Amino acid sequence: MVNLLFLCASLDLRKTGTEIKWIVLHAIVWLCAMKEVNSQARYSIPEELAVGSIVGNIATDLGLEVKRLVSGNARIVTKGNRQYVELNKDKGVLEVRERIDREDLCKRMTPCSFSFDIIIENPIQLYRVTVEVRDINDNAPIFPRADINIEVSESAATGARFALESAVDQDVGINGIQSYSLKPNDNFKLELQGHPDGSKYVEMVLQTPLDREKQEDLSLLLVAIDGGDPQKSGAVRIHVTVLDANDNAPVCGQTTYKVEVKENSPKETLITTISANDADKGPYGDVSFSIGLSSEEANGLFKINAQTGEIRLSDKLDYEKTSNYHLNIKAKDQGGLTDTCKVIIQVIDENDNIPTISLMSFSKSVPEDSPIGTTVAVMNADDLDSGKNGALHCHINPDVPFKVESSYSDYYTLVTDGLLDRETTPKYNVTITISDEGIPPLSRNLTVTIVVSDVNDNAPLFERQFYETFLKENNLPNVDVLTVKASDADSGNNCHVTYFLEDTQISGTSVSSFVSVDSSSGVISAARSFDFEQIKSFSFNVTAQDGGSPPRKTRVTVRIAIQDQNDNAPQILYPVQTGGSLVAEMVPRSADVGYLVTKVVAVDVDSGQNAWLSYKLLKTTERGLFDVGLQNGEIRTVRQVSDKDPVKQKLTVVVEDNGHPSRSATVSVNVVVADSFPEVLSEFSDFTHNNDYNDSLTFYLVLALAVVSFLFISSLVVIISVKIYRWRQSRIYYQSNLPVIPYYPPHYADAEGTGTLQHVYNYEVCMTTDSRKSDCKFVRPCSQSVLLVDQRAADVMDHDQNLKNILEKTDSLDQNPPNTDWRFSQNQRPGPSGASPEEATGVVTGTGPWPNPPTEAEQLQALMAAANEVSEATATLGPGSRYGPQLTLQRAPDFRQNVYIPGSTATLTANPPQQALPPPQAQVLPPSQADAPKAAQTPASKKKVAKKDKK
């Protein structure tokens, strides 16, 4: 449609038939060119349009939406340095960017047009746009010189012709020079002549003979008129000098000379030689040559020898600027007669221009998952040479997964030709080579670096498929166990690996309570201390996850095996050591060598070598009489019993494990050498544990002193801390409560099972009918209000209330006989079956709800009172207090033991099961309780005290 409008606008009723034919021919040629190129747009505009004028709606003509121009970053690409048209992406139109001068753009070439390309990205689209610039009559004809001097012989015949320098009009077509006029025209007339190339020149023809005697000089005015609207004209003054007769004019050897010359020819290269003949003799026969009016491109490039007619090169030729030149050579004799010939110089192209290549669009990074055929770059190549010298070929280095495709004329596209893998090759250096077909061929290289961007296509990979390590038991919490390490071949956030535990259960407990893993380093730490006797090994899963989107994960199994340590001492199962009952093994005097007295049974809850036990006889009453088996613990006689051997024998056996360091336990075995039980019974009452008491007395004294010192120092520290804290709070006008002192209710004890056996064994003591001759002593507890200090719990009871309870219980025990409700319970029966579940597991259960916790003042008061009582009780321990109340408390028999008295219906049993307390390390009876029986003694109590004093 645009082409038809342009064709219609070009026609004018005023045009002649020849001009109309030329315009129609131009339109047909233009339409043929349009069929060869797809995706093109063509516009026609007049020159000298104002800046900002609209050339055409490119979006509509190309069938594109305006938003496509904006989103695709549409832009204009030109080959030259000047851009006459710019793209308004917001409106989708082409606008004039700068002044367009057709004469400056195309010289005299017609039709005049310039082309440019429009590139749209995402996806890449290329459109070629051609803009034809129509000529307007903006230039007037101009003569090369202001005056023309002509010499004419008076003998010149009618019809003599004198070539004039033609005027130059930069406009073309109808706007060019259309006619000349000469004033006055009494002697001369004008005629237009044409050259073979279609150019015209004007000649002045003598129509009336001249007479020098009448008029020696003539002054004429030559006017050149163009065909524009309005018309423009130019004039030159012609001075005619009438000469003496010269009736023969020079004649050129050829009307037209055609010459070819290489564009790189050096200066002074001979182009051709012009020849001319003059039939006159003398001065009128001497012919001189000169270059007449020529094109602007030829000015200064050629020179002619006036006498010889040699035309030589005076400057370098460039085929790319002008491929041919036209020279007008004038031959003139001394008489003023002239002849004109034309020289056409054709420049031969040489391969002297290196091809150029430029990036129109380039993606510096390409994702590694890009499909084959993804466009990476669009390039434009150009060669100023022509023919084979300008035929281009583009190729790249063969060791890259890319290839070059030719999309449009002089445009090449770099696309992927294989799969990309950043982990294998993170970037490529692609060398693009553009070469022509000249001899020798010229080429240019362009190297681009294409970075392969990472895609999260690799999951983290652990260094090992399975992790296993060993950890010694009784470890410290938060100790590092091992480190899991995973690597990711990706980069950036895609290779940032974090670790976390898979939420699983181990024996019904979350794995997070066993171990923890550092999310960044993968260090696995133990969350608690492990006991080999409770758990031997456990497995869990650790997941490594990268930072990609979506993230990728890898799981690995970790197994931690707990190694046993010798943390448990051997435990004596038999014989059982009790506090009040005395058990003795009887050996007849007639026993042979190797007689089995008894067997020490011990166990060690450790495993492996730590549980291997060995038995040794540490101390005996009579050396050389007994020996113990190293592996089985059997105590046997090593010689015959003699009458000199004491009846009472006490053996101390030590049991050691095979750990490093080893742990041990000792047991005392009482042996009676006698043939009958009555013989033993007479000595039975004299069995005491004074030796044991003497051995442990020093230990208890030191332990009590340490406990009292600790409590005293702790109390001072607490009091000072509270005072300082309250003073500091009062300074800032803020009051708060004392720090919370851990509170444990009465009868509360915390016990952690470590795997050791905690069964309580009960034993029965049976006496014969002769036992009434002996005294049977039962010691009752004097107080239950004690301060227990161990590693796991602390229980402080109120002193006054305990004292009151002790006095009441003392009266009731001294005055009331045993009631008939005392009987065996399941927990009091001998053997392992009598142990309650609580005793077996070491967990103590309270018998009732906990009382309300005391206030801070009550806790502090109880703590100070307990410290004072312990301090006073410790002061009473000395050489003179061996049989004081403290020893009575420590020597108290086990209440769980049962005593049968033959001939009596009363059965003495222990109190109802109370809350189990750990073995006392320091039990101190307050002085107030020790003095309580002295305050109010009953007859029964006086009798018992007298017996104790007697002993």
Secondary structure, 3 states (H helix, E strand, C coil): CHHHHHHHHHCCCCCCHHHHHHHHHHHHHHHHHHHHCCCEEEEEEECCCCCCCEEECHHHHHCCCHHHHHHCCCEEECCCCCCCEEEECCCCEEEECCCCCHHHHHCCCCCEEEEEEEEECCCCEEEEEEEEEECCCCCCCECCCCEEEEEEECCCCCCCEEEECCCECCCCHHHCEEEEEEECCCCEEEEEEECCCCCEEEEEEECCCCCCCCCCEEEEEEEEEECCCCCCEEEEEEEEEEECCCCCCCEECCCEEEEEEECCCCCCCEEEECCEECCCCHHHHCEEEEECCCCHHHCCCEEECCCCCEEEECCCCCCCCCCEEEEEEEEEECCCCEEEEEEEEEEECCCCCCCEEEEEEECCEEECCCCCCCEEEEEEEECCCCHHHHCEEEEECCCCCEEEEECCCCEEEEEECCCCCCCCCCEEEEEEEEEECCCCCCEEEEEEEEEEECCCCCCCEECCCEEEEEEECCCCCCCEEEECCEECCCCHHHHCCEEEECCCEECCEEHHHCEEECCCCCEEEECCCCCCCCCCEEEEEEEEECCCCCCCEEEEEEEEEEECCCCCCCEEEECCCCCCCCCEEEECCCCCCCCEEEECEEECCCCHHHHCEEEEEEECCCCCCEEECCCCCEEEECCCCCCCCCCEEEEEEEEEECCCCCCEEEEEEEEEECCCHHHHHHHHCCCCCHHHHHHHHHHHHHHHHHHHHHHHHHHHHHHHHHHHHHHHHHHCCCCCCCCCCCCCCCCCCCCCCCCCCCCCCCCEEECCHHHHHCCCCCCCCCCCCCCEECCCCEECCCHHHHHHHHHHHHHHHHHCCCCCCCCCCHHHCCCHHHCCHHHHHCCCCCCCCCCCCCCHHHHHHHHHHHHHHHHHHHHHCCHHHCCCHHHHHHCCCCCCCEEECCCCCCEECCCCCCCCCCCCCCCCCCHHHHCHHHHCCCHHHHHHHHHHHHC
